[in-house]
Amino acid sequence: MKYYILIITFIIAFQVTFSQELTKKDDGKYYMNDELFTGIHKDYFDDGNLKSERSFNNGLENGKSIYYHSLDKKKEQREYTNGFKAGTWLTWNLAGQKTAEAHYVKDLKHGKWTIYDDNGNKRYEMNYDHGKKVGSWYMWDDDGKLVSEKYYE
């Protein structure tokens, strides 16, 4: 009898845990069961593979958030500070090749941004200072030849 009670308790706990949905409300904050969410939220593809793993504090994204391709390979890694885009953001293709590296400070593009093609060849390099285009911007063709350079004050 104890065995059956244990199984029923486990099934109910499992259903409650996995039926809870994270909801973003009009105030821009995330809630679970109508309460501001704090903790790690994991979302899964229909096949059971991990889709995303996001960190929250008082309803705001805070810390590292990782998104996955359907095959458990990283797709994006983002950072937030109290709901603002922050730090280094990285993107990879399905083969695991890095295709982008970007930087943010309080939701503003900041620092060097680099875009790569699916083979890992650098295609674009851009620079920002708190959201403003600055410095030299470069663009390369498929053969790695520099085809464009612009400068922003």
C-alpha positions in Angstrom: 0.0 0.0 0.0 2.8 2.4 0.9 4.3 1.6 -2.5 1.2 2.7 -4.3 0.8 5.9 -2.3 4.5 6.7 -3.1 3.9 6.2 -6.8 0.7 8.3 -6.8 2.5 11.1 -4.9 5.3 11.0 -7.4 3.0 11.2 -10.4 1.1 14.1 -8.9 4.3 16.0 -8.1 5.7 15.2 -11.6 2.5 16.6 -13.3 2.5 19.8 -11.1 6.2 20.4 -11.7 6.0 20.0 -15.5 2.6 21.6 -16.0 3.7 25.0 -14.6 4.2 27.6 -17.3 6.3 30.6 -17.2 4.3 33.7 -18.4 5.5 37.1 -19.3 3.0 39.8 -18.3 2.4 43.3 -19.5 4.8 44.7 -16.9 7.7 42.8 -18.7 8.2 40.4 -15.8 7.9 36.6 -15.8 5.5 34.9 -13.5 4.7 31.3 -12.5 1.4 30.6 -10.7 0.8 34.4 -10.6 4.0 35.0 -8.6 7.2 36.6 -9.7 9.5 33.8 -10.7 13.0 33.3 -9.2 15.1 30.4 -10.2 16.2 28.4 -13.2 13.5 27.6 -15.8 13.9 24.8 -18.3 11.9 24.4 -21.4 11.9 21.2 -23.5 11.2 20.2 -27.1 8.4 17.8 -27.8 11.0 15.0 -28.0 12.2 15.7 -24.5 15.4 17.4 -25.4 16.3 20.6 -23.6 15.2 23.7 -25.5 16.3 26.4 -23.1 17.6 27.0 -19.6 17.1 30.5 -18.3 17.9 32.2 -15.0 15.5 34.6 -13.3 15.4 36.8 -10.2 12.2 38.5 -9.1 10.6 38.0 -12.5 13.5 39.4 -14.5 16.1 37.5 -16.5 19.3 37.6 -14.5 22.4 35.6 -15.3 23.1 33.2 -18.1 20.4 31.9 -20.5 21.2 29.1 -22.8 19.1 28.0 -25.9 19.6 24.7 -27.7 19.1 23.3 -31.1 16.8 20.2 -31.0 19.9 17.9 -30.8 21.1 19.2 -27.4 23.7 21.4 -29.1 24.0 25.0 -27.9 22.3 27.5 -30.2 22.6 30.7 -28.1 24.1 31.8 -24.9 22.9 35.2 -23.5 23.5 37.1 -20.3 21.2 39.5 -18.4 21.5 41.7 -15.4 18.1 42.5 -13.8 16.2 42.1 -17.1 18.7 44.1 -19.2 20.8 42.5 -21.9 24.4 42.4 -20.6 27.8 40.8 -21.2 28.7 38.5 -24.0 26.1 36.8 -26.3 27.2 33.9 -28.4 25.5 32.0 -31.3 26.4 28.6 -32.8 25.1 26.8 -35.9 23.8 23.2 -35.7 27.4 21.9 -36.5 28.6 23.7 -33.4 30.5 26.4 -35.2 30.3 29.9 -33.6 28.5 32.3 -35.9 28.2 35.4 -33.8 29.7 37.1 -30.8 28.0 40.3 -29.4 28.3 42.4 -26.3 25.8 44.4 -24.3 25.7 46.9 -21.5 22.2 47.7 -20.0 20.4 46.7 -23.2 22.7 48.7 -25.4 25.1 47.2 -28.0 28.6 47.8 -26.6 32.1 46.7 -27.8 33.1 44.6 -30.7 30.5 42.5 -32.5 31.6 39.7 -34.9 29.6 37.7 -37.4 31.0 34.5 -38.9 29.7 32.3 -41.7 28.8 28.6 -41.1 32.4 27.6 -41.8 33.8 30.0 -39.1 35.1 32.6 -41.5 34.8 36.2 -40.2 32.3 38.1 -42.3 31.6 41.3 -40.3 33.2 43.1 -37.5 31.4 46.1 -35.9 32.1 48.3 -32.9 29.6 50.0 -30.6 29.8 52.4 -27.7 26.7 52.3 -25.6 24.5 51.7 -28.6 26.3 54.1 -30.9 28.2 52.9 -34.0 31.9 53.8 -33.5 35.3 53.0 -34.9 36.1 50.8 -37.9 33.5 48.4 -39.4 34.7 45.7 -41.7 33.0 43.3 -44.2 34.7 40.3 -45.8 33.6 38.2 -48.8 33.3 34.3 -49.1 37.1 34.1 -49.9 38.1 36.2 -46.8 38.9 39.3 -48.9 38.1 42.6 -47.2 35.4 44.2 -49.4 34.2 47.1 -47.2 35.5 49.3 -44.5 33.6 52.2 -42.8 34.6 54.4 -40.0 32.2 55.9 -37.5 33.1 58.8 -35.1 
